[in-house]
């Protein structure tokens, strides 16, 4: 009988940490964009859109990978409410990591603002009507999704720290293999 897996696959790790790094890059890019002087050239929003669309594609790949490679089971003795909470947070992560770039893409499309993916090729706009008013509403939704994503990130990090330092159950080792496995 095969020994049960005690960590996620390399593909899962690369997708998880790659998307996490891109989300952090988004925070930096939008902060730089918001701090740019009015009227000055602003390369940050173009990069922000490209990174956002990359997050969309990678999240769709991650969802597909996850469907083919289910999550590891919770450690023995994990209360049912924690299992339900973990599953809920993960599903909401996927929903928001798709909704976030989609609302940005829809807003750019509604406003007729072209998107160049890292300056390499034009990203197609979606067939959305409504002009600036629709774009403004969609950007409001984009901001709301961002706040939800921040809440999920905080919950996720706090849960990981709880598992590492209170439960001491090797859950963090599954996603950060350089952390030594506890006996």
N, C-alpha and C positions, 0 to 999 in steps of 0.2 A: 504494500500500500504506500502511495506517495505521501511524503511529508507535506502538511499544509503550508501554503505560502505565508511568510511572515513579513513581507514587504510588497509594495506595489511594483509593477513592471517598470522598466526603463521608459517605455513610451508614456505610461501614466505620469511618471515623475517629470519627464520633460514637458509634457503638456501642462501639468499643474504649475510648476515653477516658471515655465515660459509665460503662461497667461498672467501669473502673479506679477512677474517683472514688467510685462506690458501694461498692466493696470497701474503699477507704480509710475511707469513712464508717462502714462496719461495724466496723472495728478501733476507731475512736474511740468508737462507741456502746457496744460491749461493754466497753471499758475504763471508760467512765463508769458503766455498769451495775455492773460488778464493784467499783467504788470507792464506790458509793452506800451510805450507812449503812443497817444492818439496820433494817427497819420503816419507813423513810422512803419517801415516794412515789417511784416509779421509772418515769419515762416512757420511759427508754432502751430497755427490752426491747421495748416495743410498736413503737417506731421501728425497732429492729433487725429485728424480724420483717417489717415493711413493706418496708424496704429490701432484705432478703433475697429476698422474693417478687418485688420489682421486678427484682432481678438475675436471678432465674429466668426471668422473662418476656423480659427483654432478651437473655439468653443464647440462649434458644430462637429469638428473632427473628434474632440474629446467626448462629446455625447455619444457619437457613434462607437468610439473605442470602449466607452463605459458599458454600452449595451451589449457588446461582445465579450467584455471582461468585467464581470460584476465586482463590486467593492468587496474588500475583505470583510469577514464577519467581525462584529464587535467582540472585544475580549470577553471571556467567560465572566459571568456575574454582572455584566453591564445592565443597569436597570432599563426596563422597557421604555420609560419616558426619555432616557438619553438616546436610545436607538432611534426613536421617533423624531426627536429633536435634530439629531445628526442627519437623518435622511431628509427631513424638511429643509434644513439649511442648505444641504447639497443641491437639492432640486431647485430651491430658490436662487442659488448661485447660478445655475445653468440658465434659468429664466432671465435673470437680470443681466448676465453676461451676453445674452442674445438681445434682450430688449434695449440695453444701453446703446450699442452701436446701431441697432435698427432705428431707434428714434432719431439719432444723429443723421443717419443716412436719409431717412424720410424728410427731416427738416431741410437738409441740403437740397434734396430733390424738389420739395415744395417751393423753396425759395429760388430754384433755378441756379444754384451755386455748384459749379462743376467740382468734381473730386478727381485729383490726380493721385494715384496710388504711389507714394514715394517718388513722384516725378517720373515714373517709368511708363505708365499708361493711364488713359482716362478710365475711371471706374464708372460704370453705367448708372445713370440716375433712374430712380423709380418713377413710374407714371403716377405722380401725385399732383393734384390741383390744390389751389388755395393760396398760392403766393406767399407774401411776407407774413400775413396773419396766421396762416396754417403753420408756417415755419416757426413763428414765435411760440405758438401753442405747443408744438412738438418739442421745442427746446425747453419749455417749462417741464414737460414730461421727462425729458432727458435729465434735467436737474433733479427731479424727484427720484428717478431710478438710481441716480448717483448716490443720493442720500441713503437709499435702501441698501445699496452695495456697501457703503461704508459701515452700516450697522452689521451686515452679515460678516464683513471682514473682521470686525471687532469680536463678534461672537465666535467666529472660527478660531481666531488666535487665542482667545481666552480658553476655549475648550481644549485646544492643543496643549496649552500650558497646564491646565488642570490635569489632563491625562499624564503629562510628563512628571509634574512635581507633586501632585496629590495622590493620584491613582497609581502612578509608577507602573503602568501597564504596557509599555513599549509601543503605544499607538503612534507617538511622534517618530519613532525609529522607522516606521513603515514608509513615511514620506521624506525622512531625512536619514538615509542609511548610514551617514557618518557618525550619527549619534549611536554610541554603543548600546547594544541590546542588553537589557537587564536579564539576569538568570531567572 
